[in-house]
Amino acid sequence: MFFCSDHSREIQEDIIGSANYYQAYILIECPQPWAYNALESKWVPENLQLLAQEIKYNRLPIKLLLISDNESHRREEKSLLIYQREHEFANHYRKHEFKLKKIEEVALIIRKWLWLGDTSDEITSEVTRDILVCTHGSHDKCCSRYGNPFFYAASALISDLKLQHIKIWKSSHFGGHRFAPTAIDLSDGRYYGRLDIEAFREILLRVGSVELFQRVYRGWSILPPPLQVLERELILSHGWDWFDYKIMGRISEQNQNNSLMLGEISFETTDGYHYLHQAQITCDESKTVTVKGSCNASKESLILKYSLASSGSESLVIPKYVRLGHPEVLKTAS
């Protein structure tokens, strides 16, 4: 029997650059089971299905996901979580949380937020970090085979560590099932794959060596996929401090077939200094693979992979303000 996740591991596919770019995530608590297309599940009301179609038709950079935990089928109130990116220069998405008596109320709350910017019904929650693990087995069997056991092990770890500000959810499909078990860490919006419990523990606590990002990091949904390659290198360079920096990225130049581009990531450190990192990013034929993207795929697809070019990478410091004696200020002034 073919399992896409097993095959991806066997060919040692690099998983970086596989995070999807979104401006917002809408997470709707809905009991399982879920249909292959989650929003066609029996518990999803028609008004919510119509809203999802409108979002898709208008090509809005918004991802709707169903979420659940072990109590969702018993709990009377259901959670609606909206994570939105508010600023270009940021390190996370802003969270809005709502508690609703009926799932039929979800579409109205989303419309008020989407068209009017109205979040007046939101509540205050002690949970500041929501982690989504794809367990959508009806969409791809690898997400059930690897996602479900990981969800239960990760839930136990969070409980053992008494991390009450972190909530873990089962999630419907968000891509990358060939990297199962795969997860999204919100509010920052970073994607992970091929997770094991030890790597998950280090990500939760931000301890240990960041070298683990070489094997489990899929990328950051605030950045387009090619720039995710550059961002991983900056994580390896700056360590866990990187997660406290405010960041913005763009592709400033590219050739006609997108095989070579100039990427820029600017960031502000916690002491208020701005840096700009530029690098050439190239389509890497040695890493590009032809694979079945899912367990049920009828044919293989070409998956382009990117790497940093061997030359043309540099960092420039741009002080936001001058503070006497700062080593980078002295460097730029010399």
C-alpha positions in Angstrom: 0.0 0.0 0.0 1.3 3.4 -1.0 1.7 6.2 1.7 2.8 9.5 0.3 4.4 10.5 3.6 6.6 7.4 3.7 7.6 8.0 0.1 8.6 11.6 0.7 10.8 10.5 3.6 12.4 7.8 1.5 13.4 10.2 -1.2 14.5 12.7 1.4 12.4 15.5 0.0 13.2 18.9 1.5 10.0 20.2 3.1 11.0 23.9 3.2 8.9 26.3 1.1 5.7 24.3 1.5 3.8 26.7 3.8 0.8 28.3 2.1 0.6 32.1 2.0 -2.5 33.6 3.7 -3.5 36.9 5.2 -5.9 35.3 7.6 -7.0 31.9 9.1 -10.6 31.2 10.1 -10.9 28.2 12.4 -14.4 26.8 13.1 -15.0 24.2 15.8 -17.0 21.4 14.2 -17.4 17.8 15.4 -15.9 15.0 13.3 -16.3 13.0 11.1 -15.4 15.4 8.2 -16.0 14.8 4.5 -13.2 14.7 2.0 -14.0 18.4 1.4 -14.3 19.5 5.0 -16.8 22.3 4.4 -19.2 19.8 2.8 -19.4 17.8 6.1 -22.9 17.2 7.5 -22.5 19.5 10.5 -21.5 22.5 8.3 -24.6 24.7 7.6 -25.5 26.0 4.2 -24.8 29.6 5.0 -21.2 28.8 6.0 -20.8 26.8 2.8 -22.0 29.7 0.7 -19.6 32.1 2.5 -16.7 29.7 1.8 -17.7 29.7 -1.9 -17.7 33.6 -1.9 -14.2 33.7 -0.3 -12.9 31.3 -2.9 -14.7 33.1 -5.8 -13.2 36.4 -4.8 -9.7 34.8 -4.3 -9.3 36.2 -0.9 -6.1 35.1 0.8 -8.0 33.5 3.7 -7.9 29.8 4.8 -11.1 28.3 6.4 -10.4 25.2 8.5 -12.5 23.0 10.7 -11.1 22.2 14.1 -12.1 19.9 16.9 -10.8 18.3 20.1 -11.9 15.3 22.2 -14.8 17.3 23.7 -16.2 19.1 20.6 -19.0 16.6 20.2 -20.2 17.2 23.8 -19.5 20.9 24.2 -22.6 23.1 23.8 -20.7 26.3 22.9 -18.4 26.2 19.8 -15.2 28.2 19.2 -14.6 30.5 16.3 -11.0 31.7 16.0 -9.9 34.3 13.5 -6.2 35.0 13.0 -5.5 38.0 10.8 -2.3 39.7 9.7 -2.6 43.4 10.5 0.8 44.9 9.6 3.3 44.2 6.9 6.1 44.4 9.6 5.1 41.7 12.0 5.9 38.4 13.7 2.5 37.0 14.2 -1.2 37.1 13.3 -3.7 38.8 15.6 -6.2 36.6 17.3 -10.0 37.1 17.7 -11.9 34.4 19.6 -15.7 34.0 19.7 -17.9 31.5 21.6 -21.1 30.6 19.8 -24.1 28.6 20.8 -24.8 27.3 17.3 -22.5 26.7 14.3 -25.2 28.5 12.2 -24.1 31.7 13.8 -20.5 31.4 12.5 -21.1 32.8 9.0 -22.7 36.1 10.4 -19.7 36.7 12.7 -17.3 36.1 9.9 -19.2 38.4 7.6 -19.2 41.2 10.2 -15.4 40.8 10.6 -14.7 40.4 6.8 -16.8 43.3 5.5 -17.1 45.7 8.5 -14.0 44.9 10.6 -16.4 44.3 13.5 -15.1 42.0 16.2 -17.2 43.4 19.0 -18.5 40.0 20.0 -15.0 38.6 20.7 -14.0 37.2 24.1 -10.8 37.3 26.1 -9.1 34.0 26.4 -6.0 32.8 28.4 -5.1 30.7 25.3 -2.6 32.7 23.2 -1.2 29.9 21.1 -3.3 27.5 19.0 -1.6 24.5 17.4 -3.3 22.7 14.6 -2.5 19.1 13.7 -3.9 17.8 10.5 -5.9 14.5 11.3 -8.1 14.7 8.2 -8.0 11.0 7.3 -10.9 11.2 4.9 -8.8 13.6 2.8 -5.6 11.7 3.0 -4.9 8.5 4.9 -1.4 9.7 6.0 -3.0 12.4 8.1 -4.9 9.8 10.0 -2.1 7.3 10.1 0.5 9.8 11.5 -1.6 12.8 12.5 -3.9 11.1 15.1 -1.1 9.4 17.1 0.9 12.6 17.1 -2.1 14.7 18.2 -2.6 12.5 21.3 1.1 12.4 22.2 1.4 16.2 21.7 -1.8 16.8 23.8 -0.2 14.7 26.6 3.0 16.6 26.4 1.3 20.0 26.7 -0.7 18.7 29.7 2.5 17.4 31.4 4.3 20.7 30.8 1.3 22.6 32.2 1.2 25.0 29.3 -2.2 26.4 29.9 -1.8 29.2 27.3 -1.4 26.6 24.5 -4.4 24.7 23.0 -3.9 21.9 20.5 -6.6 21.1 17.9 -7.3 18.4 15.3 -7.6 20.2 12.0 -9.0 19.6 8.5 -6.7 19.6 5.5 -4.2 22.5 5.1 -1.8 20.9 2.6 1.4 19.0 2.9 -0.1 15.6 3.9 3.0 14.0 2.5 4.9 15.6 5.4 2.6 14.1 8.0 2.4 14.5 10.9 2.1 18.2 10.0 1.1 21.2 12.1 0.5 25.0 12.1 1.6 27.0 15.1 -0.6 30.0 15.6 -0.4 32.9 16.3 2.9 33.1 14.4 1.7 31.0 11.4 4.7 28.7 11.0 4.2 25.2 9.5 6.0 22.1 10.6 6.2 18.5 9.2 7.6 15.1 10.0 7.3 16.0 13.6 8.3 13.8 16.5 7.6 14.6 20.1 11.1 15.7 21.0 11.2 18.2 18.2 7.7 19.4 19.1 8.8 19.9 22.7 11.7 22.1 21.6 9.4 24.1 19.4 6.9 24.6 22.2 9.5 25.7 24.7 12.0 27.3 22.2 14.9 25.4 23.6 17.6 23.2 22.2 19.3 23.6 18.8 17.6 25.3 15.9 19.2 22.8 13.6 16.0 20.8 13.9 14.5 23.4 11.5 16.6 21.7 8.7 14.3 18.7 8.9 10.9 19.8 10.4 10.3 23.3 9.2 7.9 23.8 6.2 8.0 27.6 6.3 6.1 30.7 7.4 2.8 31.6 5.9 3.5 35.4 6.1 6.2 34.9 3.4 5.9 33.6 -0.2 7.4 30.1 -0.6 10.8 31.0 -2.2 11.4 33.5 0.7 10.7 30.7 3.2 14.1 29.2 2.1 15.9 32.4 3.1 14.0 32.7 6.3 15.0 29.2 7.4 18.7 30.3 6.9 18.1 33.3 9.1 16.6 31.2 11.8 19.7 29.0 11.7 21.8 32.1 12.0 19.9 34.0 14.7 18.5 31.2 16.8 15.4 31.4 18.9 15.7 35.2 19.1 14.5 35.3 15.5 10.9 34.6 16.7 10.8 37.9 18.6 11.8 40.0 15.6 9.4 41.9 13.4 9.8 40.8 9.9 8.8 41.7 6.3 9.9 40.1 3.1 9.5 40.5 -0.7 10.8 39.2 -4.0 12.4 42.4 -5.5 13.6 41.0 -8.8 13.1 37.8 -10.8 13.7 36.5 -14.3 11.0 35.5 -16.7 10.7 31.8 -15.7 11.1 32.5 -12.0 14.2 30.3 -11.8 16.3 33.0 -10.3 15.2 35.8 -8.0 16.4 38.3 -5.5 14.8 38.0 -2.2 14.8 40.5 0.6 13.9 40.1 4.3 14.0 43.1 6.5 13.6 42.7 10.2 13.6 44.7 13.4 15.4 43.3 16.5 14.1 43.6 20.0 16.6 46.5 20.6 15.0 48.6 17.8 17.5 48.1 15.0 16.4 47.4 11.4 18.3 45.0 9.2 18.0 44.1 5.5 19.1 40.7 4.3 19.3 40.2 0.5 20.0 36.9 -1.2 19.8 35.3 -4.6 17.3 32.4 -4.7 17.4 29.9 -7.4 15.3 26.9 -8.6 17.3 23.9 -7.4 17.1 21.0 -9.9 19.0 18.7 -7.5 16.2 19.1 -4.9 13.2 19.4 -7.3 11.1 16.2 -7.2 8.4 14.4 -9.1 6.1 12.7 -6.7 2.5 11.8 -6.0 1.2 14.7 -3.9 -1.2 12.6 -1.9 -1.9 8.9 -1.2 -4.8 8.9 -3.7 -3.1 10.9 -6.5 -3.5 9.2 -9.9 -0.3 10.8 -11.3 2.9 12.4 -10.2 3.5 16.1 -10.0 6.6 18.2 -10.4 7.4 20.0 -7.2 9.9 22.8 -7.6 12.4 23.4 -4.9 14.4 26.5 -4.2 17.8 27.1 -2.6 20.0 30.1 -1.9 22.6 30.8 -4.6 26.1 30.2 -3.5 27.0 33.9 -3.8 25.2 37.2 -3.6 24.0 37.0 0.0 24.6 39.8 2.5 23.1 41.6 5.5 23.0 45.4 5.9 22.2 47.2 9.2 19.8 50.1 9.0 19.6 51.7 12.5 16.1 53.0 13.4 17.8 55.2 15.8 21.4 55.8 16.9 22.5 54.7 20.3 26.1 55.5 21.2 28.3 52.5 21.5 26.1 50.0 19.6 28.6 47.8 17.7 26.6 47.8 14.5 26.3 51.6 14.6 30.1 51.9 14.9 30.5 49.4 12.0 28.3 51.4 9.7 29.8 54.7 10.7 33.4 53.5 10.0 
